[in-house]
Amino acid sequence: MKKRADFIRASHALRFSTPGIHLQARQRAEGEASGIRVGYTCSKKVGNAVARNRAKRRLREVARLVLPELGRDGWDYVLVGRKDVTAALPFDTLIADLKRALKKVHS
């Protein structure tokens, strides 16, 4: 996802927080495009540019590994980095956090 309006629509839909990731998810309407769309965001609260970029790289990799198996067609997902946690948490824990968040959102 690249447009701000898509991020805002996702922020008003389903949400689930874990220690490492905050997930926002929205099922798109019938007329919208199919497929899984993903957005990533890290505010300045996460840290300086180096810390934000590292957190986003980790979020991208977690999404690449998890969303093909647990993501649903026709959904938008926004992964939000958390201050001091997303960049430092063990990678296996981030994967488990995203899996748990997706299962909760789709239940």
C-alpha positions as CSV (number, residue, x, y, z in Angstrom):
1,M,0.0,0.0,0.0
2,K,1.3,3.4,-0.8
3,K,-1.6,5.9,-0.5
4,R,-2.4,7.6,2.8
5,A,-6.1,6.9,2.4
6,D,-5.5,3.2,2.4
7,F,-3.6,3.4,5.6
8,I,-6.3,5.5,7.2
9,R,-9.0,3.0,6.2
10,A,-7.0,0.2,7.7
11,S,-6.5,2.2,10.9
12,H,-10.3,2.4,11.4
13,A,-10.8,-1.3,10.9
14,L,-9.7,-4.3,13.0
15,R,-6.6,-4.0,15.2
16,F,-4.5,-6.3,17.4
17,S,-1.5,-5.5,19.4
18,T,1.3,-7.8,20.5
19,P,4.6,-6.9,22.3
20,G,6.5,-6.6,19.0
21,I,3.9,-5.5,16.4
22,H,0.7,-3.6,16.1
23,L,-1.5,-5.0,13.3
24,Q,-4.3,-3.2,11.5
25,A,-6.3,-5.2,9.1
26,R,-9.2,-4.4,6.8
27,Q,-11.2,-6.5,4.3
28,R,-11.6,-4.6,1.1
29,A,-15.0,-4.1,-0.5
30,E,-16.3,-6.2,-3.4
31,G,-15.3,-3.8,-6.2
32,E,-11.7,-3.2,-5.0
33,A,-8.6,-5.1,-6.2
34,S,-7.9,-8.6,-5.1
35,G,-4.8,-10.0,-3.5
36,I,-3.1,-9.2,-0.3
37,R,-1.8,-5.6,0.2
38,V,0.6,-4.7,3.0
39,G,1.8,-1.4,4.4
40,Y,4.5,-0.7,7.0
41,T,4.9,2.3,9.3
42,C,7.2,3.3,12.0
43,S,6.8,6.8,13.6
44,K,9.5,8.9,15.0
45,K,8.7,7.4,18.4
46,V,10.5,4.2,17.2
47,G,13.8,6.1,17.1
48,N,16.0,7.9,14.6
49,A,16.0,7.0,10.9
50,V,18.4,4.1,11.3
51,A,16.2,2.5,14.0
52,R,13.0,3.1,11.9
53,N,14.5,1.6,8.8
54,R,15.8,-1.4,10.7
55,A,12.3,-1.9,12.2
56,K,10.7,-1.7,8.8
57,R,13.1,-4.1,7.3
58,R,12.3,-6.6,10.0
59,L,8.5,-6.1,9.5
60,R,8.9,-6.6,5.7
61,E,10.7,-9.9,6.3
62,V,8.2,-11.1,8.8
63,A,5.4,-10.3,6.5
64,R,7.1,-12.0,3.6
65,L,7.4,-15.2,5.6
66,V,4.0,-15.2,7.4
67,L,1.4,-13.6,5.1
68,P,1.5,-16.1,2.2
69,E,0.3,-18.8,4.6
70,L,-2.0,-16.9,7.0
71,G,-3.0,-13.8,5.1
72,R,-6.3,-13.7,3.2
73,D,-7.0,-12.6,-0.3
74,G,-8.8,-9.3,-0.5
75,W,-7.4,-7.9,2.8
76,D,-5.2,-4.9,3.6
77,Y,-2.6,-5.3,6.4
78,V,-0.6,-2.5,8.1
79,L,2.2,-3.5,10.4
80,V,3.2,-0.8,12.8
81,G,6.6,-0.9,14.5
82,R,6.7,-0.4,18.3
83,K,9.2,1.8,20.2
84,D,12.4,0.0,21.3
85,V,10.9,-3.4,20.7
86,T,10.4,-4.2,17.0
87,A,14.1,-3.6,16.2
88,A,15.4,-5.5,19.2
89,L,13.0,-8.4,19.7
90,P,14.2,-11.9,18.6
91,F,13.1,-12.6,15.1
92,D,11.3,-15.8,16.0
93,T,9.2,-13.8,18.6
94,L,8.2,-11.3,15.9
95,I,7.1,-14.1,13.6
96,A,5.0,-15.6,16.5
97,D,3.5,-12.2,17.3
98,L,2.3,-11.7,13.7
99,K,0.9,-15.2,13.5
100,R,-1.0,-14.7,16.7
101,A,-2.3,-11.3,15.6
102,L,-3.5,-12.7,12.2
103,K,-5.3,-15.6,13.8
104,K,-7.0,-13.2,16.3
105,V,-8.0,-10.7,13.5
106,H,-9.5,-13.5,11.3
107,S,-11.3,-15.2,14.1
